[in-house]
Amino acid sequence: MAGEATQPKPSPEEVIERLQRAFPLAFTDPPKPLQTGVHKLIRADPPPLLDGVNNTTLSKSIGRWVRQDAYLKAIRSREPRCDLEGRPVAEITDEDVQEATRILRHRERRRYHFRKKRTRSKAQPRTLSNHGRPP
């Protein structure tokens, strides 16, 4: 409709905050593993706090939640998966642990190389050639 203001799409961070308020026993700090397919359960019966959140934004937000290091560490430590009420519903599989470990190792290697590169570049002053550009 002409002249009708549209609500801006909530950011993934805002959706996560809403999920934490709607399901405080599932979206905890520190995070604990969620049951597989939790996004389908939320979509099937969304709480009022998620009004205005489309399926894509919800999926992206939950994806961001389950990819954070703290969540992956909970998977790696084999904390049981919980439902939206915070009740344990499933055990973590060996494949889950292997994948979480792989991702965390990859991230740590990237951080290590980034820190090493930054330290090396700070230790070596840049010199300029006759043309005013780095060599």
C-alpha positions in Angstrom: 0.0 0.0 0.0 1.2 3.5 -0.8 2.6 5.4 2.1 2.6 2.3 4.4 5.9 2.0 6.3 7.5 -1.4 6.1 9.2 -2.9 9.1 12.9 -3.4 8.6 14.0 -7.1 8.5 15.5 -8.0 11.9 19.2 -8.9 12.0 20.3 -12.4 12.9 21.5 -11.0 16.2 18.1 -9.6 17.0 16.4 -12.8 16.0 18.8 -14.7 18.3 17.9 -12.4 21.2 14.2 -13.0 20.5 14.9 -16.8 20.5 16.7 -16.5 23.8 13.7 -14.7 25.3 11.1 -17.1 23.7 13.1 -20.3 24.6 15.4 -19.4 27.5 16.0 -23.1 28.4 17.2 -24.0 24.9 19.0 -20.9 23.7 21.3 -20.6 26.7 24.6 -18.9 27.6 26.8 -20.8 27.2 25.0 -22.6 24.5 24.0 -26.2 24.6 23.3 -28.5 21.6 19.8 -28.2 20.2 17.8 -31.2 18.9 18.2 -31.8 15.2 15.5 -29.9 13.2 14.7 -27.4 15.9 14.1 -24.7 13.2 11.2 -26.8 11.9 9.7 -27.0 15.3 9.9 -23.3 15.7 8.4 -22.6 12.2 5.6 -25.0 13.0 4.5 -23.0 16.0 6.3 -19.7 16.1 6.1 -17.7 19.4 4.7 -14.1 19.1 8.3 -12.8 19.7 9.1 -14.0 16.2 6.3 -12.1 14.5 7.8 -10.4 11.4 10.7 -13.0 11.1 10.6 -14.8 7.8 11.8 -18.4 7.4 15.0 -17.4 5.7 16.0 -15.0 8.5 15.1 -17.6 11.1 17.2 -20.3 9.4 20.2 -17.9 9.0 19.9 -16.9 12.7 19.8 -20.5 13.9 22.6 -21.3 11.6 24.7 -18.5 13.1 23.8 -19.8 16.6 25.0 -23.4 15.9 28.2 -22.3 14.1 29.6 -20.3 17.1 32.6 -21.7 18.8 30.9 -22.1 22.2 28.2 -24.2 20.6 30.7 -26.4 18.7 32.6 -26.9 21.9 29.4 -28.1 23.6 29.0 -30.6 20.8 32.6 -31.7 21.1 32.1 -32.2 24.9 29.1 -34.4 24.1 26.5 -32.4 26.0 23.2 -34.0 25.2 20.9 -32.3 22.6 17.9 -30.5 24.1 14.5 -29.6 23.0 13.0 -26.1 23.1 12.1 -26.7 26.8 15.7 -27.5 27.6 15.1 -31.2 28.2 17.7 -33.7 26.9 16.3 -35.5 23.9 19.3 -37.1 22.1 23.0 -37.9 22.4 25.7 -36.4 20.3 27.0 -38.7 17.6 30.6 -39.5 16.9 30.1 -37.8 13.5 28.8 -34.6 15.3 32.0 -34.6 17.5 34.3 -35.1 14.5 32.7 -32.3 12.5 32.7 -29.9 15.4 36.4 -30.8 16.1 37.3 -30.3 12.4 35.6 -26.8 12.3 37.2 -25.7 15.5 40.7 -26.8 14.5 40.3 -25.1 11.1 39.3 -21.9 12.8 42.2 -22.1 15.3 44.7 -22.6 12.5 43.3 -19.6 10.7 43.5 -17.5 13.8 47.0 -18.7 14.5 48.2 -17.8 11.0 46.4 -14.4 11.1 48.1 -13.6 14.5 51.5 -14.8 13.2 51.1 -12.7 10.1 50.1 -9.6 12.1 53.0 -10.0 14.5 55.4 -10.4 11.6 54.2 -7.4 9.8 54.4 -5.2 13.0 57.9 -6.4 13.6 59.2 -5.5 10.1 58.9 -1.8 9.3 57.8 -1.1 5.8 60.3 0.7 3.7 59.3 2.8 0.7 61.1 2.6 -2.7 62.0 5.7 -4.6 58.5 5.7 -6.1 56.7 6.0 -2.8 55.4 2.5 -2.9 56.2 -0.5 -0.7 58.7 -2.9 -2.3 
